[in-house]
Amino acid sequence: MKKRIIDKKANEWLPQDLQNAINTFVEQFNIMEEYDLDHIPPEYLVKLFKIMSKYPQYNNVLLDLISIMKDKVE
């Protein structure tokens, strides 16, 4: 199976803490793919969600991500 490496970074116009959380999550995704791990440690997703929740303008994106994750778990 081909590895899905993400070669992207958060936009610089985003708040710095949100940039950091997104970039860290992407980095963890790449580590998961590189080492054929089953999942990303949940604390990275939790941190991303917590930081996103501080910014109401990203509420729709946050709710979409939660919905996607909920579907994956069920």
Residue pairs with C-beta under 8 A, 6 or more apart in sequence:
3 33
3 34
4 33
5 30
5 33
5 34
6 26
6 29
6 30
8 26
9 19
9 22
9 23
9 26
10 18
10 19
10 20
10 22
10 23
10 26
11 19
12 19
14 22
15 55
17 51
17 54
18 51
18 52
18 55
18 58
21 47
21 48
21 51
21 52
22 48
24 44
24 47
24 48
25 40
25 44
25 45
25 48
28 40
28 41
28 44
29 40
31 37
31 40
32 38
32 39
32 40
45 69
48 65
49 62
49 65
49 66
52 58
52 61
52 62
52 65
53 59
53 62
